[in-house]
Amino acid sequence: MLDILGITFPIFALIGVGYFVVWKGIFKPSDIRVLGNYVVSIALPALIFTAVSSRQIGEVLHTSYLAAYALGGLSTVLLAYGWFRITGTGPNRCAIGAMGCTCPNSVYLGYPIMLLTFPAIAEPVLAMNLLVENLLILPLCLLFFESARGGSGGRGIVRLITNLLRRPYFLALPAGLIVSVLNIPVPASFMQFTSMLGASAAALALIVIGGTLVGLQLVGERLLALQIVIGKLLVQPALTLLFASLVVAVGIPMTPEMKAAVILSAAMPMFGLYTVFAQESGHEGLAAIAQLGATAASFVTLNIALVWLT
């Protein structure tokens, strides 16, 4: 329990730092947006490239894990988007809700928990999570954002692909996979460079969350934020458990450790960049409330999951 507290306390502390520096006027709200852009455009791509390029491709591709994680995430994002649409939520907020229900914090919270719980498979799990999230779940969520902005049909798809190709984080994963598959030697100094950049992503992303909370009008957003929290912490891990069990039932082998890891990965609160992405549609307040609520509630749900799975 003390080890888990050692992981969660810095998360809350960094969110508090972000709130404090904006509340006291040390940073302006516009400064927080700049920090968010830095994380998306520089730090996160470096983190993804380093994580993938430094591993053999065989460590990334565990069929049973990938299938369970992908199917669990895909079913959750479609269910969440459909639920928000039929309950009368606007298109932009539907997209934000679907992303919040489906994109876990695999890097900043999931990886440390995996290191503590299943150290032998922590790095392959991180790589597989990044693969599914960046090539399947996140593009689908961004397609919802594009649709909310009026993109449709072929023109909308072209605009989505164009926007994705402009995002460095999206290009970092295939670049890392190419280096891994072709065994391209990368100078140690360059890997140290990308590692240092990637290490800056976690703290800044959490500070961005805290900074966006300052001065928010919480009235009118709490119910939707609560639904997002429930979708992320309860619905996604439940659906992932279902598909992990189905994968095993049809004869695709999955070790007990991998099955526990895929459920834990799905049970993480939403990723640190959730609020940053929501800035593009002007709903970072909703995203920040949902993220803070999910992060706080995950202190309980993750401890329960760890007791059950281990």
Order of alpha helices (4+ residues) and beta strands (2+ residues): alpha-alpha-alpha-alpha-alpha-alpha-alpha-alpha-alpha-alpha-alpha-alpha-alpha-alpha-alpha-alpha-alpha
